[in-house]
Amino acid sequence: MEKFLDKFCYIIIDSNGNRMYYLNAKVTSITDTHISFNDTFKDGEPHTYRIADVVEIKLSNRGGYNE
């Protein structure tokens, strides 16, 4: 996970059966249990989820799209 810190990523989260897609999320923090990021594509708001809820994460080819 550490390789995604300060990078723009495509992230899929599944929290209680609710699937959320973040296409241009800049990862701001990673701990042993949680990942935090700002969604620059949708709302620019910060989000924090449990790492266990991450279904997929990969580098985004949109890096910095709205920055």
Backbone as CSV, one residue per row, in Angstrom:
resi,resn,N_x,N_y,N_z,CA_x,CA_y,CA_z,C_x,C_y,C_z
1,MET,0.813,-1.207,0.000,0.000,0.000,0.000,0.855,1.270,0.000
2,GLU,1.992,1.217,0.653,2.828,2.412,0.790,3.212,3.021,-0.555
3,LYS,3.282,2.209,-1.596,3.682,2.736,-2.906,2.642,3.694,-3.489
4,PHE,1.424,3.703,-2.942,0.364,4.581,-3.441,0.317,5.940,-2.727
5,LEU,1.085,6.103,-1.667,1.086,7.347,-0.903,1.513,8.524,-1.773
6,ASP,0.730,9.609,-1.729,0.958,10.833,-2.516,0.841,10.622,-4.019
7,LYS,0.146,9.566,-4.420,-0.078,9.283,-5.840,-1.578,9.352,-6.136
8,PHE,-1.901,9.556,-7.401,-3.296,9.524,-7.843,-3.657,8.087,-8.201
9,CYS,-4.773,7.613,-7.647,-5.144,6.209,-7.796,-6.604,6.032,-8.180
10,TYR,-6.864,4.875,-8.747,-8.210,4.366,-9.007,-8.492,3.415,-7.855
11,ILE,-9.542,3.685,-7.079,-9.818,2.889,-5.885,-11.277,2.437,-5.900
12,ILE,-11.474,1.161,-5.620,-12.818,0.621,-5.436,-12.938,0.206,-3.971
13,ILE,-13.983,0.706,-3.316,-14.255,0.414,-1.915,-15.581,-0.332,-1.832
14,ASP,-15.630,-1.364,-1.007,-16.886,-2.049,-0.720,-17.107,-1.965,0.782
15,SER,-18.015,-1.099,1.187,-18.317,-0.897,2.597,-19.752,-1.334,2.861
16,ASN,-19.907,-2.411,3.586,-21.230,-2.955,3.915,-22.069,-3.219,2.677
17,GLY,-21.455,-3.753,1.638,-22.171,-4.076,0.409,-22.410,-2.904,-0.512
18,ASN,-21.955,-1.720,-0.136,-22.097,-0.522,-0.972,-20.768,-0.283,-1.682
19,ARG,-20.740,-0.424,-2.991,-19.517,-0.277,-3.759,-19.361,1.157,-4.249
20,MET,-18.186,1.726,-3.977,-17.885,3.105,-4.379,-16.631,3.106,-5.238
21,TYR,-16.662,3.918,-6.288,-15.554,4.001,-7.232,-14.959,5.401,-7.195
22,TYR,-13.666,5.475,-7.018,-12.946,6.750,-7.023,-11.919,6.671,-8.142
23,LEU,-12.082,7.502,-9.157,-11.267,7.408,-10.359,-9.974,8.206,-10.295
24,ASN,-9.931,9.209,-9.442,-8.765,10.095,-9.383,-8.536,10.528,-7.939
25,ALA,-8.237,9.564,-7.096,-8.081,9.816,-5.668,-6.611,9.998,-5.327
26,LYS,-6.273,11.118,-4.697,-4.894,11.331,-4.260,-4.760,10.813,-2.834
27,VAL,-3.963,9.770,-2.668,-3.787,9.124,-1.375,-2.965,10.036,-0.473
28,THR,-3.521,10.360,0.691,-2.868,11.292,1.609,-2.298,10.623,2.848
29,SER,-2.817,9.440,3.203,-2.348,8.769,4.407,-2.656,7.282,4.328
30,ILE,-1.708,6.486,4.820,-1.909,5.043,4.910,-1.391,4.591,6.267
31,THR,-2.264,3.917,7.032,-1.847,3.335,8.306,-1.981,1.822,8.179
32,ASP,-1.767,1.121,9.269,-1.919,-0.341,9.251,-3.352,-0.755,8.962
33,THR,-4.309,0.109,9.293,-5.722,-0.276,9.187,-6.553,0.581,8.241
34,HIS,-6.098,1.796,7.904,-6.927,2.723,7.126,-6.148,3.390,5.989
35,ILE,-6.903,3.821,4.996,-6.360,4.599,3.886,-7.195,5.879,3.778
36,SER,-6.528,6.990,3.579,-7.211,8.279,3.412,-6.801,8.882,2.084
37,PHE,-7.760,9.564,1.444,-7.477,10.183,0.152,-8.459,11.307,-0.100
38,ASN,-8.071,12.190,-1.006,-8.953,13.248,-1.487,-9.411,12.857,-2.877
39,ASP,-10.702,12.888,-3.083,-11.261,12.528,-4.385,-11.292,13.776,-5.261
40,THR,-10.292,13.939,-6.091,-10.172,15.153,-6.900,-11.119,15.158,-8.094
41,PHE,-11.662,14.005,-8.466,-12.522,13.928,-9.648,-13.979,14.236,-9.336
42,LYS,-14.504,13.711,-8.221,-15.918,13.883,-7.878,-16.182,15.136,-7.056
43,ASP,-15.643,15.150,-5.829,-16.058,16.204,-4.904,-14.916,16.924,-4.205
44,GLY,-13.689,16.474,-4.360,-12.556,17.116,-3.719,-12.516,16.935,-2.213
45,GLU,-13.417,16.142,-1.680,-13.524,15.938,-0.239,-12.608,14.804,0.228
46,PRO,-12.145,14.892,1.470,-11.348,13.790,2.018,-12.224,12.598,2.401
47,HIS,-11.670,11.412,2.226,-12.360,10.168,2.564,-11.380,9.267,3.302
48,THR,-11.889,8.497,4.255,-11.083,7.512,4.967,-11.873,6.218,5.058
49,TYR,-11.208,5.107,4.700,-11.844,3.791,4.736,-10.879,2.784,5.339
50,ARG,-11.436,1.688,5.797,-10.597,0.592,6.288,-9.911,-0.067,5.093
51,ILE,-8.674,-0.441,5.264,-7.956,-1.120,4.186,-8.665,-2.420,3.825
52,ALA,-9.298,-3.057,4.794,-10.045,-4.291,4.535,-11.196,-4.067,3.550
53,ASP,-11.676,-2.825,3.408,-12.775,-2.517,2.493,-12.304,-2.180,1.083
54,VAL,-11.000,-2.102,0.873,-10.461,-1.805,-0.459,-10.534,-3.071,-1.307
55,VAL,-11.311,-3.003,-2.387,-11.455,-4.129,-3.301,-10.334,-4.091,-4.339
56,GLU,-10.017,-2.891,-4.812,-8.974,-2.725,-5.819,-8.365,-1.337,-5.677
57,ILE,-7.060,-1.261,-5.881,-6.372,0.024,-5.938,-5.250,-0.107,-6.952
58,LYS,-5.161,0.877,-7.833,-4.076,0.905,-8.811,-3.820,2.352,-9.192
59,LEU,-2.656,2.616,-9.730,-2.323,3.979,-10.134,-3.281,4.431,-11.230
60,SER,-3.705,5.675,-11.141,-4.637,6.237,-12.112,-3.862,6.829,-13.275
61,ASN,-4.378,6.659,-14.465,-3.759,7.295,-15.627,-4.283,8.722,-15.797
62,ARG,-5.133,9.154,-14.868,-5.668,10.523,-14.890,-4.900,11.447,-13.957
63,GLY,-3.834,10.991,-13.365,-3.084,11.706,-12.328,-3.099,13.217,-12.476
64,GLY,-3.620,13.893,-11.472,-3.647,15.337,-11.446,-4.683,15.974,-12.358
65,TYR,-5.663,15.203,-12.803,-6.652,15.667,-13.763,-7.282,16.990,-13.383
66,ASN,-7.690,17.132,-12.122,-8.352,18.363,-11.688,-7.499,19.175,-10.737
67,GLU,-6.234,18.929,-10.694,-5.405,19.659,-9.756,-4.777,20.866,-10.416
